[in-house]
Amino acid sequence: DFSLICLSASFVFFFFLFVFVFFFNDTATTEIYTLSLHDAFRSFVTDEVDYIDKSDLSVVSWFERIPYVEAATPRLSSTAEMNMTKNGKLIEESRVPLVGIDPFRDVRASTVHETIADGTYVFSRNSIVLGSNVARDLGGAQVGDSVKVLVVDRWGEDQIRRFTVSGIAKSPGGQGFDYTAVIHIDTLRDMMSRPDATGSFMVKLNDPAKAFEVKEFFLRSFPNDDFLAETIEESAEQQLAGFRSGIAMINMIGYFGMMSSAFAIVTIQMMLVNGKTREIGVMRSIGAKRKDILIIFIFQGMIIGAIGAGVGTAAGLGYTFYAKETKMSFNNSLPLEVSYNWEKIIQTALTSFILAIIASLYPSYRATKLLPVEAMRTV
């Protein structure tokens, strides 16, 4: 009847909130901490100019001789001013983060090339990839447009180059290169007047558990250099601390969602008992026992629990599947590894199902206490 439908809908709503928060947190976010943030690390130097002067080829070759290393790539960063003419109007954008990459090595060590929503990745020294937000701020830059880029070199002089937009990068959640522009690393070196300089190396491991071991081996191998090597988790500790605080708050909301679900079930089950008082009296008068009445209302709670668990779990699985397939990224192109924790999925679904049954016990007990004569007098 309509009351049962309302009850089911109420429980589904509250349980959906809980399952979405609790299930997605335990299956996706935990895996982000334990897997992908250990699958790479960057090496930095701390000398007075903050650049690595060693040959890219020698450092990359050194890393790739380690069995645990899948690939390594150099990167160089700067800040640029950009402008372009769109529909006869000059549009300028200042202080845009600019990253120089080796397009042949970067595709092996990073996933930023997979975030190209339109066009292609950097393929030549005069091509540029704009983050979606940078393209928007430049008046809606598109593939094929010409962009003028200004970089201040090491001598304090302005270096201006004109680039052709080869692609637009857009990552889920905006955690990739959405606010950045990407060009060829050799071009950026020329503009900065640093022909052999590298800002950092990104190293991708095929065994995430070996990140700390590779880091320590790297530092021991170059004792006379002022290298600073960090896992991504170490370099992103501040961001992760914010994530953990947010997750704690989300968990709290999830627990309140569970309690709300239980109260909703108790309240509406009591409404059902009051609405079915006469029917309960008729059943008792024709021989139905209290145990039979109890079973009817508990079974109704089981149906509600099954509906809520099914819909909530399906919604949680659907969103997690979306997060997995869209390859959400973090800290400029490092992928977030999303996996299904089936133990937590089953545990959450069973918890909700059992909660629905427990919440049905008191209304069911109240229904068994109705006396047949008094119940039949109720209109």
Buried (B, 14 or more C-beta within 10 A) or exposed (E): EEBBEBBBBBBBBBBBBBBBBBBBBBBBBBBBBBBBBBBBBBBBBEEEEEBBEBEBEEBBEBBBEBEBBBBBBBBBBBEBBBBBEBEEEEBEBEEBBBBBBBBEBBBBBBBBBBBBEBBEBBEEBBBBBBBBBBBBBBBEBBBEBEBBBBBBBEEEEEBEBEBEBBBBBBBBEBBBBBBBBBBBBBBBBBBBBBEEBBBBBBBBBEBBEBBBEBBEEBBEEBEEBEBEBBBBBBBBEEEBEEBEEEBEEBBEEBEBBBEBBBEBBBBBBBBBBBEBBBEBBBBBEEEBEBEEBBEBBBEBBBBBBBBBBBBBBEBBBEBBEEBBEBBBBBBBBBBBBBBBBEEBBEBBBEBBBEBBBBBBBBBBBBBBEBEBEEBBEEE
